[in-house]
Amino acid sequence: MRYHIQGIFILLIVAIAVLFTARIAAPVLSDAFGDEGAIVAQSAEVDEDADLPVADEDLPLTGEEVGQLQTDLTSLGFDPGPVDGIMGEATQGAIDAAIVQYQLDVAASNREVYDYLRSLADALAAANAADSAANDAGEAGSDG
């Protein structure tokens, strides 16, 4: 008889613990489950003022862009290997050397380096064209 009383006492304690846990869990469960019983997903609040990364910076370079990057690296005095549009070890080594030489952020993406070197190569080409035009004008003036 003594074991029956102990068993009933243990069952009573377990039942109270389950009811107490259910009472605590009920508000949490009602928030998590919708009216139809399904779990409701809630999106996080978006901070409109936060600086979000530009999606283009995360995109990998296309084969055409890699080829252009290789051409720009070559014109700037780096050796990216053959201009084949493939991002190989030589191209990555030339990019790393350009990052060091031009003191770019070492965490810069290949796209950021591409944009920087593209503008640098364009400026160099414009300067060379201006020098060539000045030399041609100087030679034409000395012929007369």
PyMOL commands that set and color helices and strands:
alter all, ss='L'
color gray80, all
select helices_A, chain A and resi 2-32+55-58+63-75+89-101+110-143
alter helices_A, ss='H'
color red, helices_A
deselect
rebuild
show_as cartoon
